[in-house]
Amino acid sequence: MTGRAVEPARDADAQPGADDTAEAVPDDTAEPVPDVAGRRSTWTDQHCHLDDGGAASAVAEAVAAGVTRLVDVGTDLDTSVAALARTRRLEGVWATAGIHPHEARRGVDGVEALLAEDGIVAVGECGLDYHYDHSPRGVQREVFATQIGWAHRHGLALVIHSRSAWEDTFAILDEAGPPERTVFHCFTGGADEARAALDRGAWLSFSGIVSFPAADDVRDAAALCPPERLLIETDSPYLAPVPYRGRRNRPAWVTAVGAAVARVRGVEPERIAELTTSNALAVYRLDRRPAP
């Protein structure tokens, strides 16, 4: 890769499983949803992390903002089990099951058994994180390759987390063969990394980072991404978009992420809502596997 991959700002550093937390105000009060034209459209938050304490209110707030589909992402066995359980009581919520690279050191036991459950639409999030190295790199690589195999074996989408590890991420994907439906979540690369992912048939998902002032490389990637490969997400409770940066993120704010992507691409927010919801339906086959 010749382009410089963006390293997220401080409040983007924390990811699920990290020891330190996002610079976010831990409050339970409702926050205003950005007043964008696309708010009247139907949106999908294709990557968020709900919690049992606030999941119902977060989903209700999202629906009020036009966000009618959410993918609740597991990062280890416990969070994957919890995400699956939420699909059974929250309408419009689907789940993934997987092992985040931070948790790779704990092993893979129990996770694959979840993949046959109704409501599970993807393996992950999984991948490599050489920024924190909470798990040994060799273990990260082994667990990532294992989960690629799961995606192939179960015919599921694969959700990838890659940070400061582009070369190894692509090498492992190439060796195992990219699953037919592969998503690079919270994409933080530039144009070169985007083209490499797209060349492997992947979708690129953009988070609130696309709205951060210093994230020019991420905006370059969002601009060149083909419309049929474009996704958006909150990664909540992390990475709140401008103008809410530094606060605790929530699925309703995917509309602000969409508005930022719309500005980059020179289109109306409604168009981004339409494209990214259509793409999420295709990637996760939400039309084929309704939430229980």
N, C-alpha and C positions, 0 to 999 in steps of 0.2 A: 504494500500500500504506500503510495507516495503522498497522499493528502494527510493533513493533520486531523486526527480524531479529537473531537471536543471532549475535554474533561469537565463534567458538570460542576457547577458552582457548589459552595458549601452546603446549601440546603438541598442539593440534589445528591449529596454523597451517600446518605443513608439508604439502604435497600433492605428488603425483608431478610432478617437473620443477622443484620449487622449489629455490632455491640453498641455503637452510638446511634442516636436517633436524629431524625430530620429536625431542622430548626422550624418547628411548627408549634403554634399555640394550641395546646390540648384542651379545646373547649367543646362543649356539646351544643352550642347555640347555633341556630340557623344563620347562614350567611347569604347575602343576596347573590343570585345567579346573574352573570353578565347579561346585559340587555342587548343581545345581538339578534339580528333579523332571523338567523338560523335557529333561534330558540324555538320557533314555531314548527320546526321540522322534527322528525324522529331521529334520535341519536342513539349510538351504541358506545358504551365504555367497554372496550374489548380487553381491558386489563386493570383490575383493581383488587384491593385486599380489604375485604369486609371483616368486621369483628362482631361477635355475637351481641355485645353490649349496645352497639349502635347501628346494626345492619338494617333493621326494619325502618328506622327513621331515615337512614341514608338512601335507601331504595325509594321510599315515599317522596323524599325531596327530589331525587333524580327524575322520577316519573313526572312530577309537577313541572320540571324543567324540560320535558320532552325526551328524556333519556330512558328508553323503555326496555333496553337489553343491557345486561351487565355480565361480564365473565369474571368470576371470583377465583383468584389464583392461589393455588397451594404452593408452599415452599418446603414442606417436609411432610412426614406422615400425619402428624397431628393437625396441621393447618389444612391439609388436603381432605382429611376426614371431616373437619369442621365445615369446609367449603361445600363439600358434597351434602352435608346435612342441611345447610342453608338453602340449597336448591329445592329441597322438599317442603319448605315452608314459605319461601319468598317467590312470588311470581316474577317471571322475566329474568331470573338469575340462573346461570349455568356455572360450572366449576371446572377447574383443571386439577390434576394430581401430579406432583413431581417433587424433585429435590433441588433446591437452590444450591449453587456452588458453595455458598457459605456453610451449608449443612451437609455437604458431601461426606465429610469426615464421620458422620453418624451412620453411614451405610444406607442401603436401599430397601431393607426388609419391610414388607407390608404394603408398599406403595403400588406395585404393579397390580395387585389384586383389586384395587379400586377402579382400574381402567375399564372394566366391563360394566360398571354401574351406570344406569341411566342418569343423565345430568352431567356426566364427565365428558368434556368435548375436546380435551387436549392433554398432552403430556407436558409437564413443566410447571413453573418455570425452571429451566435447567440451563447449564452452560458453564462458562468460565468467568471468574472474577480475580484478576491478578492485581487489582488495585488494593484490596484488603488482604487477600490470601488467608482468609479464616480457615480454609481447608488446604492441605498440601496440594500443590499443583498437580502432581501425579494422580492423586485421588480425585481431584476435580475432573481431570481428563477421562479417567476410567468411568466415573459415574455419569458424566455427560454422554459418553459413547453408549453406555448401557441404556440410557433413556431414549436415545435416537433409535436403538433397536426396539424398544417398547412401542414407539410411535409407528414403526414399520409393522410390527407384529399385530398391533391392535387397530391399525388403519385410522389412527388419530392424528390430529395436528400436533406440531411440536412448537413450543414457545421457548425462545432462546434469550438468555441473559448473557451479554458479552461486554466485559469492561476491561480495558487495557489488555486485551487478549485476542485481537482480531486474527492474527496469523494462525494461532493454534485452533481457534474456533472454526475457521474455514478448513483447516487441514483435517480435523476430526470429522467434520461434515462430509468432506470429500471422500474420506476413507470409508465411512459408514454408508454414504449415499444420503443426500438430503431427502427427508420425507416429502411426499407430494405437496403437503400443506405445512410450510415452515414459516414462522413469524419471528422476526427480530424485534423483540419488545423494547420499549423505551430507547429507540435508536439514538445513539450518541456519536455515530461516525460522521464523516464528511462524504463528499461526492465519490471518492475512490472506494470507500467501504460500502457505500450504497450500491454502486455498480457491481461490486463483488458479490454482495448478497443477492441482488436481482439476477445476476448471471446464474445463480444456483436455484432460481425459481422462487425465491422467498418474497414474503410481504414485509414491508417496513411499517412499524408502528411508532408514531410520534407522540410524545408526552408534553407536559408543560414546559420542558426544556426548550422547545421550539420558540417559545415566547421570551426567553431570557435574552437580554441585550447582547451578551458575549457569544451567543450560540450561532454565529454566522455559518459555520460548517454544517450544523444540523439543518439550518434553513436551506442551504444549498442542496442537501439531500432531499428535503421535502419538496423542493422545486422540481427536481429531476425525476422523482419517483413517478412511474406510470400510474395513471388514475386507478387502474384495475389492481394495483399492488399497494394501495395506500390504506393505512389504518390509523386510528387515533385512540388514545387511552389517557386515563389519569394517573395510573400507578398509585392511586390514593391508598393510604393517607400521606404519601410522599409527593414531592415535586408539584406543589400547587402552582398553577400558571399565573403569569402577570394578569391582572393586578392584585392577585392574592398570594404572591410569592412569600414564603415564610410562615404561612398559616397551615393548619392541618387541612390537607386536600380532601376532596369528596367527589363522588361520581358525577354529581350534578354539574361540576365545573368542566366536564369534557366539552361542553359547548364553548368555553373560552379557548380550549386547545384547538377546537375546530375553527374558531374565528381567526386564531393566529395562523393556522395552516392556510386558510382562505386568503389572508392578506399576502402570504408568501407566493401563492399560486395565482393571484389576481382573479379570484372568482368569488362568488357570493357564498356565505356560510351554508346556505341551504344546499348548495352543490356538494360541499364537503360532507354534510350530514347524509345526503343521499348515497354518495360514493362509498363512504366508510361503513355505513350500515349494510349496504349490499355486499361489500367485500367481507365483512365479519360474518354475515350469513353464509357466504360461500366457504370461508376458511374453516369455520367451526361447525358448519352444517346445522345451524340452529333451526332451519326449516325442517330438517329431517329428524332431529332429536329434540323434541320440545322439552322444556323444563318440566319435571314431574309436578 
